[in-house]
Amino acid sequence: MVHSMNKNPIALHPRWIVCVDDANRVLENHALIISDDKIDDIVPWPDAHQQYANIEVIELPQQALLPGLINTHTHLAMNLLRGYADDLPLMAWLNDHIWPAEGAHVNQQFVADGTRLAIAESIQSGVTCFNDMYFFPDVVAEVAHEIGMRASIGLIALDFPTVWAQNADEYLSKGVALHRQLQSSKLISTMLAPHAPYTVSEEPLKKIAQLRDELGIGIHMHIHETQAEVEQFEEQHGMRPLAKLEKLGLLNERLCAVHVTQATDKEIEALTKHQCHVLHCPESNLKLASGIAPISAMTDAGINIAMGTDGAASNNDLDLLGETRTAGFIGKVAADNAAALPASQLLRMATINGAKALNLDKITGSIEKGKQADLISVDFNQISMQPVYDPISHLIYSANRDNIKNTWVAGKRLLKNRQLTTMDASSLIDNAHEWALKIKGNQS
C-alpha cells in the first residue's frame, strides 16, 4: 500500500529509534516518517520506499533518534549572568548579587538577548521545549516563536515591585492578558509562575489558585528549595511552606513544584495524594548547596519527576543530558541503591515526564504516531561511545550534549549537523560579550 502524503514528507533513517513510549521500545533499522509538523508513521526501513512514494530521506547513520529533551525549569535570560556570582549560598547569591544585577540591567533588550542566547544553547543541547520563569514573559514568548522553539511561558508573580510589575495584582493582570494573547499559538503555552511561598503572600496565592481553575493552566513554583528557607517560613507562619500551599488549595495535578530538596515522608505523601509534579534541578541544588531532593523515594511513591537545569547563573549551563546523568548518580547515592533510577527511567524524566508536568504529553515527549515531530538525533559514531550494548544506557551514561547532531521542533530542523539553522552563532557570541562588558563595568 502506498500512502498519500502532505507536503514535504520526510523519512528519517537512524540506526535506532528510541521511542520512550509506554513500552520503552528501541527499534533498529526503522524509518520515522514526518508529514508537515507531525510524526506520521514508524516503519521497518525496507518497507519505507514501498509504502511512501517520492519521499525525501535523511540518513542518520550510527545515530539514535529520540524525542527532544524537555527542560521543565529555567530562567533563560539569566544566561547573560552565567558565572557572574559563583560559589555562594542561595540567599547571599540572590540578595547580594543576582537581584541587584537584575535591578540594574534587566529590561526588554536584556531578556530578548539572553533568551536568544539560551535558546541557541538549548537547541545545541537537544532541548526542544522549555518551561521558563522570568521577567518580560511576553518577550520570551516572542523570541521563542521567532526561532521556532516550543515553550511554556511562566506568568510570573511576586509581592514586590520589579521592572515587569509593581504589585501582585499587576503581575497577575498582565499574566492573564498574555495568556489570552498566546492561546492560539501552536508552539507556546503558559503556566502561572508565582516565584516562591516566601515571596508571594497568601492573598495573591489564593487568587492564583482561582486563576488556575478559571484558565485551565498549571502552576510553576519554587518550593522547599533550602532547609533555611523552610525553617524561616515555619518560624513566621507556624507551618512549613508545603502545608501552607495545601491549605490554600494549590496542591493538585497542575502543580509543578521546583527543587523540593526538603521533603518529609508526610510531605511526599501529600505530593503523591494530590498528584503534584516535582521538577528536579540537581546541579543548581548542588552548586548552591541547597540540598539533595529524595527523588528515588518520590518516584517510588508514584510522583512524576521531570528534569530542569534552572538558570545558567546557578548551574552554569543548560545541558539537560548532563543534568539527567547527575540526577541518576546522586539519586543512587541518596537512596543507597545502585539499582535506583535506571537509565530508562532517567530518560523518561528528561522527556515524557516533562511533557506530563507541562500538560503537553498528548503532543510531545515521546515518538508516537500523531505527535509533534519534536526530535533529536545523537551521534554514536564516536570513540567515546564504543562499543554499544544498550543505546538507552549510552544516552544517559556515555553521551554528552556535543553528541547531539540534529534537533527538530514541530518538524522544523533547528540544528543540522551541529549547526544552528535559524540563528547566527557568531552574532550571539558578540552580543553576549557586549553585555558582559556592560554588566562588569557596573560592578562595584
C-alpha positions as CSV (number, residue, x, y, z in Angstrom):
1,M,0.0,0.0,0.0
2,V,1.3,3.5,-0.9
3,H,0.4,6.2,1.5
4,S,-0.6,9.7,0.2
5,M,1.4,12.3,2.0
6,N,1.0,16.0,2.8
7,K,3.6,18.4,1.5
8,N,7.3,17.8,2.1
9,P,7.2,14.2,3.5
10,I,10.5,13.2,5.1
11,A,11.8,9.8,6.2
12,L,14.4,9.9,9.0
13,H,16.6,6.8,8.9
14,P,18.7,6.4,12.0
15,R,20.3,3.2,13.4
16,W,17.9,3.3,16.4
17,I,14.6,4.9,17.2
18,V,14.3,5.3,20.9
19,C,10.5,5.8,21.3
20,V,10.2,6.5,25.1
21,D,6.6,5.2,24.7
22,D,4.8,3.1,27.3
23,A,6.6,0.0,26.1
24,N,10.0,1.8,26.1
25,R,10.6,0.4,22.5
26,V,14.0,0.7,20.9
27,L,13.7,0.0,17.2
28,E,16.6,-0.8,14.9
29,N,16.7,-0.3,11.2
30,H,13.4,1.5,11.0
31,A,12.3,4.8,9.4
32,L,10.4,7.6,11.1
33,I,8.0,9.3,8.7
34,I,7.3,13.0,9.3
35,S,4.5,14.7,7.5
36,D,4.5,18.5,8.0
37,D,4.9,19.0,11.8
38,K,3.8,15.6,12.9
39,I,5.0,12.0,13.2
40,D,3.1,10.1,10.5
41,D,4.4,6.6,10.9
42,I,7.2,4.3,12.1
43,V,8.0,1.5,9.6
44,P,10.8,-1.0,9.0
45,W,13.4,0.6,6.7
46,P,12.9,-1.9,3.8
47,D,9.2,-1.0,3.7
48,A,9.6,2.8,3.7
49,H,10.0,3.3,0.0
50,Q,7.4,0.8,-0.9
51,Q,4.8,2.4,1.4
52,Y,5.7,6.1,0.8
53,A,6.2,7.4,-2.7
54,N,8.5,10.2,-3.6
55,I,9.7,10.7,0.0
56,E,12.8,12.7,1.0
57,V,15.2,10.5,3.1
58,I,17.5,12.0,5.7
59,E,20.2,9.4,6.6
60,L,21.3,9.4,10.2
61,P,24.0,6.7,10.2
62,Q,25.0,5.4,13.6
63,Q,22.7,7.8,15.3
64,A,19.9,7.3,17.8
65,L,16.7,9.3,17.1
66,L,14.7,10.1,20.2
67,P,12.1,12.6,21.5
68,G,13.5,16.1,22.2
69,L,14.5,16.8,25.8
70,I,12.2,19.0,27.9
71,N,13.7,21.5,30.3
72,T,11.0,22.0,32.8
73,H,12.5,24.7,34.9
74,T,14.8,27.5,33.8
75,H,15.3,31.3,33.7
76,L,16.6,31.6,30.2
77,A,17.6,35.3,30.1
78,M,19.9,34.6,33.1
79,N,22.3,33.2,30.5
80,L,23.7,36.7,30.5
81,L,24.6,36.3,34.2
82,R,26.4,33.0,33.7
83,G,29.4,32.9,36.0
84,Y,28.6,36.4,37.4
85,A,28.4,35.3,41.1
86,D,29.7,31.8,41.9
87,D,30.5,29.8,45.0
88,L,27.8,31.4,47.2
89,P,24.8,30.0,49.2
90,L,21.4,30.7,47.7
91,M,20.3,33.7,49.8
92,A,23.6,35.5,49.6
93,W,23.8,34.8,45.9
94,L,20.3,36.2,45.3
95,N,20.2,39.1,47.8
96,D,23.8,40.4,47.4
97,H,24.5,39.7,43.7
98,I,21.8,38.5,41.4
99,W,18.8,40.7,42.4
100,P,21.0,43.9,42.4
101,A,22.4,43.0,39.0
102,E,18.9,42.3,37.7
103,G,17.7,45.6,39.1
104,A,20.5,47.4,37.3
105,H,20.3,45.7,33.9
106,V,17.1,43.8,33.2
107,N,15.0,45.3,30.6
108,Q,13.3,44.1,27.4
109,Q,16.5,44.0,25.5
110,F,18.3,42.0,28.2
111,V,15.5,39.5,28.2
112,A,15.4,39.2,24.4
113,D,19.2,38.8,24.0
114,G,19.6,36.5,27.0
115,T,16.7,34.3,25.9
116,R,18.0,34.1,22.3
117,L,21.4,33.0,23.6
118,A,19.8,30.5,25.9
119,I,17.6,29.0,23.2
120,A,20.6,28.6,20.9
121,E,22.4,26.7,23.7
122,S,19.2,24.7,24.4
123,I,18.9,23.6,20.7
124,Q,22.5,22.6,20.6
125,S,21.9,20.6,23.8
126,G,18.9,18.7,22.4
127,V,16.2,20.6,24.2
128,T,13.0,21.1,22.1
129,C,10.8,22.6,24.8
130,F,11.5,24.7,27.9
131,N,9.4,26.0,30.8
132,D,10.6,29.5,31.7
133,M,10.1,31.8,34.7
134,Y,11.4,35.3,34.2
135,F,10.6,39.0,33.7
136,F,9.1,40.2,30.4
137,P,7.5,36.8,29.6
138,D,5.9,38.4,26.6
139,V,9.4,39.0,25.2
140,V,10.4,35.4,25.9
141,A,7.4,34.1,24.1
142,E,8.1,36.4,21.1
143,V,11.7,35.2,20.8
144,A,10.8,31.5,21.1
145,H,8.1,32.0,18.4
146,E,10.6,33.8,16.1
147,I,13.1,30.9,16.4
148,G,10.6,28.1,16.2
149,M,11.1,26.7,19.7
150,R,8.4,25.1,21.8
151,A,7.9,26.9,25.1
152,S,5.8,27.0,28.3
153,I,5.9,30.7,29.4
154,G,5.7,31.5,33.1
155,L,3.3,34.2,34.1
156,I,5.4,35.4,37.0
157,A,4.1,36.8,40.3
158,L,5.8,38.4,43.3
159,D,4.7,40.7,46.1
160,F,7.3,43.3,45.5
161,P,7.8,45.7,42.5
162,T,10.2,44.9,39.7
163,V,10.8,46.1,36.1
164,W,7.8,44.0,35.0
165,A,5.1,45.0,37.5
166,Q,4.6,47.0,40.7
167,N,2.5,44.6,42.8
168,A,0.8,41.2,42.8
169,D,-2.4,42.4,41.1
170,E,-0.4,43.9,38.2
171,Y,1.7,40.8,37.8
172,L,-1.5,38.7,37.6
173,S,-3.4,41.0,35.3
174,K,-0.5,41.2,32.9
175,G,-0.1,37.5,33.1
176,V,-3.8,36.8,32.2
177,A,-3.6,39.2,29.3
178,L,-0.5,37.4,27.9
179,H,-2.2,34.0,28.4
180,R,-5.1,35.2,26.3
181,Q,-2.9,36.6,23.7
182,L,-1.0,33.3,23.3
183,Q,-3.9,30.9,23.3
184,S,-3.9,30.4,19.6
185,S,-0.2,29.6,19.4
186,K,0.8,26.1,18.3
187,L,4.2,26.3,20.0
188,I,3.7,28.5,23.1
189,S,1.7,27.6,26.2
190,T,1.5,29.3,29.6
191,M,1.7,28.5,33.3
192,L,1.1,30.7,36.4
193,A,4.5,31.2,38.0
194,P,4.5,32.6,41.5
195,H,8.1,32.7,42.5
196,A,8.0,31.0,45.9
197,P,6.0,30.8,49.1
198,Y,8.4,33.3,50.8
199,T,8.0,35.9,48.0
200,V,4.2,35.6,47.3
201,S,1.8,36.1,50.1
202,E,-1.5,34.4,51.0
203,E,-4.0,36.6,49.1
204,P,-2.2,36.5,45.8
205,L,-1.7,32.8,46.2
206,K,-5.5,32.4,46.7
207,K,-6.1,34.4,43.5
208,I,-3.5,32.2,41.7
209,A,-5.4,29.0,42.7
210,Q,-8.6,30.6,41.4
211,L,-6.9,31.7,38.1
212,R,-5.5,28.2,37.6
213,D,-9.1,26.8,37.6
214,E,-10.5,29.6,35.5
215,L,-7.8,29.5,32.8
216,G,-7.2,25.7,33.0
217,I,-3.4,26.0,33.3
218,G,-0.8,24.8,35.7
219,I,1.3,26.5,38.4
220,H,5.1,26.5,38.3
221,M,6.8,27.5,41.7
222,H,10.0,27.1,43.7
223,I,9.1,25.1,46.8
224,H,11.3,23.8,49.7
225,E,14.5,24.8,47.9
226,T,16.6,25.0,51.1
227,Q,16.4,24.0,54.7
228,A,17.0,27.6,55.9
229,E,14.1,28.8,53.7
230,V,11.7,26.2,55.1
231,E,12.8,26.9,58.7
232,Q,12.4,30.6,58.3
233,F,8.9,30.2,56.8
234,E,7.9,27.9,59.6
235,E,9.0,30.4,62.2
236,Q,7.0,33.2,60.5
237,H,3.8,31.2,59.6
238,G,3.7,28.4,62.1
239,M,3.8,25.8,59.3
240,R,6.0,24.6,56.6
241,P,5.5,26.1,53.1
242,L,4.1,22.9,51.5
243,A,1.5,22.7,54.3
244,K,0.6,26.3,53.7
245,L,0.2,25.7,50.0
246,E,-2.0,22.7,50.7
247,K,-4.2,24.8,53.0
248,L,-4.6,27.4,50.2
249,G,-5.6,24.7,47.7
250,L,-2.5,24.9,45.5
251,L,-1.6,21.2,45.7
252,N,-3.2,19.3,42.8
253,E,-2.2,17.6,39.5
254,R,-1.5,21.0,37.9
255,L,1.2,22.0,40.4
256,C,4.9,21.8,39.3
257,A,7.0,22.1,42.5
258,V,10.6,23.1,41.7
259,H,13.5,21.7,43.7
260,V,11.8,20.2,46.8
261,T,15.2,19.3,48.4
262,Q,13.5,19.3,51.8
263,A,10.6,16.8,51.9
264,T,9.5,14.7,54.9
265,D,7.7,11.3,54.4
266,K,4.5,13.1,55.2
267,E,5.1,15.8,52.6
268,I,6.0,13.1,50.0
269,E,2.6,11.5,50.9
270,A,0.9,14.9,50.3
271,L,2.6,15.4,46.9
272,T,1.6,11.9,45.9
273,K,-2.0,12.2,47.1
274,H,-2.5,15.5,45.2
275,Q,-0.7,14.1,42.1
276,C,1.8,17.0,42.0
277,H,4.8,17.0,39.8
278,V,8.4,17.7,41.0
279,L,10.8,19.5,38.7
280,H,14.3,18.3,39.7
281,C,17.3,20.6,39.2
282,P,20.2,18.7,40.8
283,E,23.2,20.6,39.6
284,S,21.9,24.0,40.7
285,N,20.9,22.5,44.0
286,L,24.4,21.0,44.4
287,K,26.3,24.2,43.3
288,L,24.3,26.4,45.8
289,A,24.5,23.6,48.5
290,S,20.7,23.8,48.7
291,G,20.3,20.0,49.3
292,I,19.6,16.8,47.5
293,A,16.0,16.0,46.7
294,P,14.8,12.5,47.7
295,I,14.0,11.6,44.1
296,S,14.1,7.9,44.4
297,A,11.7,7.9,47.3
298,M,9.4,10.3,45.4
299,T,9.5,8.1,42.3
300,D,8.7,5.0,44.4
301,A,5.7,6.9,45.9
302,G,4.4,7.5,42.3
303,I,5.3,11.2,41.9
304,N,6.0,12.3,38.4
305,I,9.6,13.6,38.3
306,A,10.8,15.8,35.5
307,M,14.2,17.4,34.8
308,G,15.2,21.1,34.7
309,T,18.5,22.9,34.6
310,D,17.5,26.1,36.5
311,G,19.2,29.2,35.1
312,A,22.7,29.3,33.8
313,A,23.6,31.8,36.6
314,S,23.4,29.0,39.1
315,N,24.3,25.9,37.1
316,N,26.2,27.2,34.9
317,D,24.8,25.5,31.7
318,L,21.6,24.4,30.1
319,D,22.9,20.8,29.5
320,L,19.8,18.7,30.3
321,L,21.6,15.5,29.2
322,G,24.3,16.1,31.8
323,E,21.7,17.2,34.3
324,T,19.9,13.9,33.9
325,R,23.2,11.9,34.4
326,T,23.8,13.9,37.6
327,A,20.3,13.1,38.8
328,G,21.0,9.5,38.3
329,F,24.3,9.5,40.2
330,I,23.2,11.5,43.2
331,G,19.8,9.7,43.3
332,K,21.6,6.3,43.6
333,V,23.8,7.6,46.4
334,A,20.9,9.3,48.3
335,A,18.9,6.0,48.0
336,D,22.0,3.9,48.9
337,N,20.9,1.8,46.0
338,A,22.8,1.4,42.7
339,A,19.7,-0.1,41.1
340,A,17.6,3.1,41.8
341,L,16.8,5.4,38.9
342,P,17.8,3.1,36.0
343,A,18.8,4.7,32.7
344,S,15.4,4.1,31.1
345,Q,13.6,5.9,33.9
346,L,16.1,8.8,33.8
347,L,15.5,9.2,30.0
348,R,11.7,9.4,30.7
349,M,12.4,12.1,33.3
350,A,14.1,14.2,30.6
351,T,11.4,13.6,28.0
352,I,7.8,12.3,28.6
353,N,7.7,13.1,32.3
354,G,8.5,16.7,31.5
355,A,5.7,16.7,28.9
356,K,3.3,15.3,31.5
357,A,4.3,18.0,34.0
358,L,3.6,20.8,31.4
359,N,0.4,19.1,30.3
360,L,1.9,18.6,26.8
361,D,2.2,14.8,26.8
362,K,-0.5,14.4,24.2
363,I,1.6,16.3,21.7
364,T,5.2,15.8,22.6
365,G,7.7,13.9,24.9
366,S,7.7,10.5,23.0
367,I,7.9,9.1,19.5
368,E,4.4,8.0,18.6
369,K,2.1,8.4,15.6
370,G,0.2,11.7,15.6
371,K,2.5,13.5,18.0
372,Q,4.5,16.6,17.0
373,A,7.9,15.9,15.4
374,D,10.0,17.2,18.3
375,L,13.1,15.1,17.8
376,I,16.8,14.9,18.3
377,S,19.5,12.6,16.9
378,V,22.5,11.6,18.9
379,D,25.7,10.5,17.2
380,F,27.1,7.2,18.5
381,N,29.9,7.1,15.9
382,Q,32.5,8.3,18.4
383,I,35.4,6.5,20.2
384,S,33.8,7.5,23.5
385,M,30.6,5.7,22.6
386,Q,32.1,2.3,21.7
387,P,31.1,-0.4,21.9
388,V,27.3,-0.2,22.1
389,Y,25.3,-2.8,24.1
390,D,22.3,-0.7,25.2
391,P,21.5,2.6,23.4
392,I,19.5,3.9,26.3
393,S,22.3,3.3,28.8
394,H,24.7,5.1,26.4
395,L,22.3,8.1,26.1
396,I,22.4,8.6,29.9
397,Y,25.8,7.4,30.9
398,S,28.1,8.0,27.9
399,A,26.7,10.6,25.6
400,N,27.1,14.4,26.2
401,R,25.5,17.3,24.5
402,D,28.2,17.5,21.9
403,N,26.9,14.2,20.6
404,I,23.6,16.0,19.7
405,K,23.7,16.2,15.9
406,N,20.2,17.3,14.8
407,T,17.2,19.0,16.5
408,W,13.7,19.3,15.1
409,V,10.8,21.2,16.6
410,A,7.4,20.6,15.0
411,G,9.2,19.1,12.0
412,K,11.4,22.1,11.5
413,R,15.1,21.4,11.7
414,L,16.7,23.9,14.1
415,L,20.0,22.1,14.3
416,K,21.6,20.5,11.3
417,N,24.8,18.5,11.8
418,R,25.6,20.7,14.9
419,Q,24.9,24.0,13.0
420,L,22.0,26.3,14.1
421,T,19.6,26.9,11.2
422,T,17.6,29.9,12.5
423,M,20.2,31.9,14.3
424,D,23.7,33.2,13.7
425,A,26.1,31.8,16.3
426,S,28.8,34.5,15.9
427,S,26.4,37.4,16.4
428,L,25.1,35.7,19.6
429,I,28.6,35.4,21.0
430,D,29.4,39.0,20.1
431,N,26.2,40.3,21.7
432,A,26.9,38.3,24.9
433,H,30.4,39.8,25.1
434,E,28.9,43.3,24.9
435,W,26.5,42.5,27.7
436,A,29.4,41.2,29.8
437,L,31.3,44.4,29.4
438,K,28.3,46.5,30.3
439,I,27.5,44.4,33.4
440,K,31.1,44.0,34.6
441,G,31.6,47.8,34.2
442,N,28.8,48.4,36.7
443,Q,30.1,46.1,39.4
444,S,31.2,47.9,42.5
